[in-house]
Amino acid sequence: MRSGGCYEIFLQLRSGQEICLEVRDVLLSISPVNESNIVPLGRLGRMTNNVIQTSGLTKRFGGLVAIDHMDLSVKTGEVFGFLGPNGAGKTTTVRILCGLMMPTSGRALVVGHDVVKEPEEVKQRIGYMPQAYGLYDDLTVEENLEFFGSVYRVPEDERRRRAVEILQLVRLEGFRKQFAGKLSGGMKRRLSLAVSLIHNPELLILDEPTAGIDPPLRRVFWQYFRQLNKLGVTFFINTHYMDEAELCDRLALISYGRLVSIGTPTELKRKAVGGERIELVTADLSRTETLLKDSGFVREIGVANGAVQLVVNEAASAIPRLTTLLGEHGVEVLQVKQLQPSLEDVFIKLVEDAGEIQRH
């Protein structure tokens, strides 16, 4: 081991070539092989209910509180989104969960292991795709997979089989002999994903996996994620893209190191709005507002942009009731629709509300 947490590894490729690689900030344990620590391949779906569990997790850098007493749980088998602006503490959280950084206080369990007491066990059972490209340009696509598979102690025959399957999944099978340094930016991201999968992890932790790539390729990445999720892989995905957050099973919103809210996209929208929002266009807006104010099932109401806008507990059941009520009083309903708030609006509202609560 060299200084600064940097390792030199000597590797002999199948071609017979011997190379020396310098490794930094990678999820591996350079230690004598302990067979009891090797998690067998094909172990998907054999974890406890929560694949990630934190309690009071805190990280300080001097006077800066990067993570502030975070209590978080991620269920096995879900695609979990971690949403927040740049500087919110997302990457710091990820590095702690991966065992790459120690928390100041609090506790984090990942795949059933304590990240402070058992970081190597955590690293063996998760896949990590960092924000920054960290593969070896002077190795081919195939050799990168070979190298990382050997580091994770995947048996040689299994490594080769896994490499073929993964390269097909990420559509790089035609570039097996291409040097990684010659790949396009999008292909390098796909190779990073492939490398994170080589040891068949139970949990994939992805830090801004689609940052800086074109929207069409972002959609392709999410197709990969869903295919893998169907096979039993749990995902923890850092993102600041609102359209991607909508695709997650559940979301945690983070701002200035604090969890603002957790729930499905629909639950978060309901929480921000206080229910579900409906827009009505009628022949008599003033009378409509008066009638619905006294209906007993409208939580908020107002007139804006030539329509009555209201909030109810559940739009599906409220719409028939309000159209019937208005019809009984001779008010013609010209148009009715449910309004869907954007996740960006929801995030801003919940962050603002959390700020008000903290100030009081």
C-alpha positions as CSV (number, residue, x, y, z in Angstrom):
1,M,0.0,0.0,0.0
2,R,1.3,3.4,-0.9
3,S,0.5,6.6,1.1
4,G,-2.8,8.4,1.0
5,G,-5.0,5.3,0.8
6,C,-3.6,4.4,-2.6
7,Y,-2.9,0.8,-3.6
8,E,-0.7,-0.7,-6.3
9,I,-2.0,-4.0,-7.8
10,F,-0.1,-6.2,-10.1
11,L,-2.4,-8.1,-12.5
12,Q,-1.7,-10.7,-15.2
13,L,-4.3,-10.6,-18.0
14,R,-5.4,-13.6,-20.0
15,S,-3.1,-12.4,-22.8
16,G,-0.2,-12.9,-20.6
17,Q,0.5,-9.1,-20.2
18,E,1.5,-8.0,-16.7
19,I,0.3,-4.6,-15.6
20,C,0.5,-2.5,-12.4
21,L,-2.5,-0.5,-11.5
22,E,-2.9,2.3,-9.0
23,V,-6.3,2.1,-7.2
24,R,-8.0,4.9,-5.2
25,D,-11.4,5.3,-3.6
26,V,-12.7,1.9,-4.9
27,L,-15.0,-0.5,-3.0
28,L,-12.5,-3.3,-2.4
29,S,-10.6,-4.9,0.4
30,I,-6.9,-5.6,-0.3
31,S,-6.4,-8.3,2.3
32,P,-5.8,-12.0,2.6
33,V,-8.8,-14.0,1.2
34,N,-11.1,-15.1,4.0
35,E,-13.5,-17.6,2.4
36,S,-16.1,-16.9,5.1
37,N,-16.4,-13.3,4.0
38,I,-17.0,-14.1,0.3
39,V,-20.7,-13.7,-0.4
40,P,-21.7,-16.3,-3.1
41,L,-23.1,-15.1,-6.4
42,G,-26.8,-15.5,-7.2
43,R,-27.8,-14.3,-3.7
44,L,-30.4,-11.8,-4.8
45,G,-33.5,-11.4,-2.6
46,R,-31.9,-12.9,0.5
47,M,-31.6,-9.7,2.6
48,T,-33.5,-8.2,5.5
49,N,-36.4,-5.9,4.9
50,N,-34.3,-2.7,5.1
51,V,-31.2,-2.7,2.9
52,I,-30.2,0.7,4.4
53,Q,-30.9,1.9,7.9
54,T,-29.5,5.0,9.4
55,S,-30.0,6.6,12.8
56,G,-28.9,10.0,13.8
57,L,-26.3,9.9,11.0
58,T,-24.2,13.1,11.2
59,K,-21.1,14.3,9.4
60,R,-19.2,17.5,10.2
61,F,-16.3,19.1,8.4
62,G,-15.0,21.6,11.0
63,G,-17.9,24.0,11.5
64,L,-19.8,22.8,8.5
65,V,-22.6,20.2,9.1
66,A,-22.8,18.2,5.9
67,I,-25.3,15.6,7.2
68,D,-27.5,16.5,10.1
69,H,-28.9,13.7,12.2
70,M,-30.3,11.7,9.3
71,D,-32.8,8.9,10.0
72,L,-33.3,7.0,6.8
73,S,-34.5,3.5,5.7
74,V,-34.5,2.0,2.3
75,K,-36.5,-1.2,1.6
76,T,-35.1,-4.3,-0.1
77,G,-36.1,-4.4,-3.8
78,E,-37.0,-0.8,-4.3
79,V,-35.6,2.0,-6.5
80,F,-35.0,4.7,-4.0
81,G,-34.2,8.2,-5.1
82,F,-32.1,10.7,-3.1
83,L,-33.1,14.1,-4.4
84,G,-31.5,17.5,-3.6
85,P,-29.6,20.4,-5.1
86,N,-25.9,20.5,-5.4
87,G,-24.2,20.8,-2.0
88,A,-27.2,19.3,-0.2
89,G,-25.1,16.5,1.3
90,K,-26.0,13.7,-1.2
91,T,-22.5,12.6,-2.1
92,T,-21.3,12.8,1.5
93,T,-24.2,10.5,2.4
94,V,-23.3,8.1,-0.4
95,R,-19.6,7.9,0.6
96,I,-20.6,7.0,4.2
97,L,-23.0,4.4,3.1
98,C,-20.3,2.8,0.9
99,G,-17.8,2.7,3.7
100,L,-15.5,5.3,2.1
101,M,-16.0,7.9,4.7
102,M,-16.6,7.7,8.5
103,P,-19.5,9.6,10.0
104,T,-18.9,12.0,12.9
105,S,-21.7,10.4,14.9
106,G,-24.8,8.2,14.4
107,R,-25.1,4.8,12.9
108,A,-25.6,3.3,9.4
109,L,-26.4,-0.3,8.5
110,V,-26.0,-1.3,4.9
111,V,-27.0,-4.8,3.7
112,G,-27.1,-5.8,7.4
113,H,-23.6,-4.5,8.3
114,D,-22.4,-1.5,10.2
115,V,-20.4,0.8,7.9
116,V,-18.0,1.7,10.7
117,K,-17.4,-1.7,12.2
118,E,-17.8,-3.8,9.1
119,P,-16.9,-1.7,6.1
120,E,-15.3,-4.5,4.1
121,E,-18.4,-6.7,4.4
122,V,-20.5,-3.8,3.1
123,K,-18.1,-3.2,0.1
124,Q,-18.3,-6.9,-0.9
125,R,-22.1,-6.8,-1.1
126,I,-22.8,-3.5,-2.8
127,G,-22.0,-1.9,-6.2
128,Y,-21.0,1.7,-6.4
129,M,-21.0,4.0,-9.4
130,P,-19.3,7.3,-8.5
131,Q,-20.0,10.6,-10.1
132,A,-16.5,10.8,-11.5
133,Y,-15.2,8.4,-14.1
134,G,-12.7,6.1,-12.3
135,L,-11.8,3.3,-14.7
136,Y,-8.6,2.5,-16.5
137,D,-8.2,4.1,-20.0
138,D,-5.3,1.9,-20.9
139,L,-7.3,-1.3,-20.3
140,T,-9.9,-2.6,-22.8
141,V,-13.6,-2.8,-21.8
142,E,-13.2,-6.5,-21.2
143,E,-10.0,-6.1,-19.2
144,N,-11.6,-3.5,-16.9
145,L,-14.3,-6.0,-16.1
146,E,-11.7,-8.8,-15.7
147,F,-9.6,-6.6,-13.3
148,F,-12.5,-5.5,-11.0
149,G,-14.0,-9.0,-11.1
150,S,-10.7,-10.4,-9.8
151,V,-10.4,-7.8,-7.1
152,Y,-13.9,-8.8,-5.9
153,R,-12.7,-12.4,-5.9
154,V,-15.3,-13.6,-8.5
155,P,-14.2,-17.0,-9.8
156,E,-12.6,-16.8,-13.3
157,D,-15.4,-18.8,-15.1
158,E,-18.1,-16.8,-13.3
159,R,-16.3,-13.5,-14.2
160,R,-16.3,-14.4,-17.9
161,R,-20.0,-15.4,-17.9
162,R,-20.9,-12.3,-15.9
163,A,-18.9,-10.0,-18.3
164,V,-20.7,-11.4,-21.3
165,E,-24.2,-10.9,-19.7
166,I,-23.4,-7.4,-18.4
167,L,-21.9,-6.2,-21.7
168,Q,-25.1,-7.3,-23.4
169,L,-27.2,-5.5,-20.9
170,V,-25.4,-2.2,-21.3
171,R,-25.0,-2.7,-25.1
172,L,-21.2,-2.8,-25.1
173,E,-20.7,-6.3,-26.4
174,G,-19.4,-4.9,-29.7
175,F,-16.7,-2.9,-27.8
176,R,-15.1,-5.6,-25.7
177,K,-11.6,-5.1,-27.2
178,Q,-11.9,-1.3,-27.3
179,F,-9.6,0.7,-24.9
180,A,-11.7,2.4,-22.3
181,G,-10.0,5.7,-23.0
182,K,-11.3,5.6,-26.6
183,L,-14.9,5.3,-25.6
184,S,-17.4,8.2,-25.8
185,G,-18.6,9.8,-22.6
186,G,-21.9,7.9,-22.6
187,M,-20.1,4.6,-23.2
188,K,-17.7,5.3,-20.3
189,R,-20.8,5.8,-18.1
190,R,-22.2,2.5,-19.3
191,L,-18.8,0.8,-18.6
192,S,-18.9,2.2,-15.1
193,L,-22.3,0.7,-14.6
194,A,-21.1,-2.6,-15.9
195,V,-18.1,-2.7,-13.5
196,S,-20.3,-2.0,-10.6
197,L,-22.3,-5.1,-11.5
198,I,-19.5,-7.6,-12.0
199,H,-19.7,-9.1,-8.5
200,N,-23.5,-9.4,-8.6
201,P,-24.3,-6.9,-5.8
202,E,-27.5,-6.9,-3.8
203,L,-27.5,-3.1,-3.7
204,L,-26.4,-0.6,-6.3
205,I,-25.5,2.9,-5.0
206,L,-25.3,5.3,-7.9
207,D,-24.1,8.9,-7.5
208,E,-25.6,11.1,-10.2
209,P,-25.3,8.2,-12.7
210,T,-26.8,10.2,-15.6
211,A,-25.1,13.6,-15.0
212,G,-23.8,15.2,-18.1
213,I,-25.3,12.7,-20.6
214,D,-28.0,13.3,-23.2
215,P,-31.7,12.8,-22.4
216,P,-32.1,9.8,-24.8
217,L,-29.2,8.0,-23.1
218,R,-30.6,8.9,-19.7
219,R,-33.8,7.0,-20.7
220,V,-31.7,4.0,-21.7
221,F,-30.0,4.0,-18.3
222,W,-33.3,3.9,-16.6
223,Q,-34.3,0.9,-18.7
224,Y,-31.1,-0.8,-17.4
225,F,-32.1,0.1,-13.8
226,R,-35.6,-1.3,-14.2
227,Q,-34.3,-4.5,-15.8
228,L,-31.9,-5.0,-12.9
229,N,-34.5,-4.1,-10.3
230,K,-36.8,-6.9,-11.7
231,L,-33.9,-9.3,-11.1
232,G,-33.9,-8.3,-7.4
233,V,-31.3,-5.5,-7.2
234,T,-32.1,-2.6,-4.9
235,F,-31.1,0.9,-6.1
236,F,-30.1,4.0,-4.1
237,I,-29.8,6.8,-6.7
238,N,-28.5,10.3,-6.1
239,T,-30.0,12.7,-8.5
240,H,-31.0,16.3,-9.0
241,Y,-33.1,15.6,-12.1
242,M,-36.8,15.9,-11.3
243,D,-38.0,13.8,-14.2
244,E,-35.8,10.9,-13.0
245,A,-37.0,11.3,-9.4
246,E,-40.6,10.7,-10.7
247,L,-39.4,7.2,-11.8
248,C,-38.4,6.1,-8.3
249,D,-40.5,4.0,-6.0
250,R,-39.8,6.3,-3.1
251,L,-37.9,9.5,-2.6
252,A,-36.0,11.3,0.1
253,L,-35.7,15.0,-0.2
254,I,-32.6,16.5,1.3
255,S,-31.6,20.2,1.8
256,Y,-28.6,21.5,3.7
257,G,-27.8,18.1,5.1
258,R,-31.3,17.5,6.5
259,L,-34.0,15.1,5.4
260,V,-37.0,17.2,4.4
261,S,-39.5,14.4,3.6
262,I,-39.7,10.8,2.5
263,G,-42.4,9.1,0.4
264,T,-43.6,8.1,-3.0
265,P,-43.8,10.8,-5.6
266,T,-47.6,10.8,-5.2
267,E,-47.4,11.0,-1.4
268,L,-44.9,13.9,-1.5
269,K,-47.2,15.8,-3.9
270,R,-50.2,15.2,-1.6
271,K,-48.2,16.4,1.3
272,A,-47.0,19.6,-0.4
273,V,-50.5,20.4,-1.7
274,G,-52.4,19.2,1.3
275,G,-54.4,16.8,-0.8
276,E,-55.2,16.7,-4.5
277,R,-55.9,19.7,-6.7
278,I,-58.8,20.1,-9.1
279,E,-59.6,22.9,-11.6
280,L,-63.2,23.7,-12.6
281,V,-64.5,25.9,-15.4
282,T,-68.2,26.7,-15.0
283,A,-70.7,29.2,-16.4
284,D,-70.8,31.0,-13.0
285,L,-67.4,31.0,-11.2
286,S,-68.6,33.2,-8.3
287,R,-71.6,31.0,-7.5
288,T,-69.5,27.9,-7.9
289,E,-67.0,29.1,-5.3
290,T,-69.8,30.0,-2.9
291,L,-71.5,26.6,-3.3
292,L,-68.3,24.5,-3.0
293,K,-67.0,26.5,0.1
294,D,-70.0,25.1,2.1
295,S,-69.9,21.6,0.6
296,G,-67.9,20.1,3.5
297,F,-65.4,18.2,1.3
298,V,-63.3,21.0,-0.1
299,R,-60.2,21.9,1.9
300,E,-59.1,25.0,-0.1
301,I,-60.8,27.0,-2.9
302,G,-60.1,30.1,-4.9
303,V,-60.6,31.6,-8.4
304,A,-57.6,32.2,-10.7
305,N,-57.1,32.3,-14.4
306,G,-60.7,32.0,-15.3
307,A,-61.3,28.8,-13.3
308,V,-62.1,27.6,-9.8
309,Q,-59.1,25.8,-8.2
310,L,-59.7,23.7,-5.2
311,V,-58.0,21.1,-3.0
312,V,-59.7,17.9,-1.8
313,N,-58.6,14.8,0.0
314,E,-59.1,12.6,-3.1
315,A,-59.9,13.9,-6.5
316,A,-61.4,10.6,-7.9
317,S,-64.2,10.6,-5.4
318,A,-64.6,14.4,-5.1
319,I,-65.2,15.1,-8.8
320,P,-68.5,13.2,-9.1
321,R,-69.7,14.8,-5.9
322,L,-68.9,18.4,-6.9
323,T,-70.4,18.1,-10.4
324,T,-73.6,16.6,-9.0
325,L,-73.8,19.3,-6.4
326,L,-73.3,22.1,-9.0
327,G,-75.9,20.4,-11.3
328,E,-78.5,20.3,-8.6
329,H,-78.1,24.1,-8.2
330,G,-78.3,24.8,-11.9
331,V,-74.6,25.6,-12.4
332,E,-73.3,24.2,-15.7
333,V,-69.8,22.6,-15.5
334,L,-67.8,23.3,-18.7
335,Q,-64.6,21.6,-17.8
336,V,-63.1,19.7,-14.9
337,K,-59.6,18.2,-14.5
338,Q,-57.2,17.1,-11.8
339,L,-54.0,19.3,-11.6
340,Q,-50.7,17.5,-11.0
341,P,-48.1,19.7,-9.3
342,S,-44.5,19.3,-10.6
343,L,-42.0,17.6,-8.4
344,E,-39.9,20.7,-8.6
345,D,-42.8,22.8,-7.1
346,V,-43.3,20.1,-4.4
347,F,-39.6,20.1,-3.5
348,I,-39.5,23.9,-3.2
349,K,-42.7,23.9,-1.1
350,L,-41.6,21.2,1.3
351,V,-38.1,22.7,1.7
352,E,-39.7,26.1,2.5
353,D,-42.1,24.5,5.0
354,A,-39.2,22.7,6.7
355,G,-37.3,26.0,6.9
356,E,-40.2,27.7,8.6
357,I,-40.6,24.8,11.1
358,Q,-36.9,25.0,12.0
359,R,-37.0,28.7,12.5
360,H,-39.8,28.3,15.0
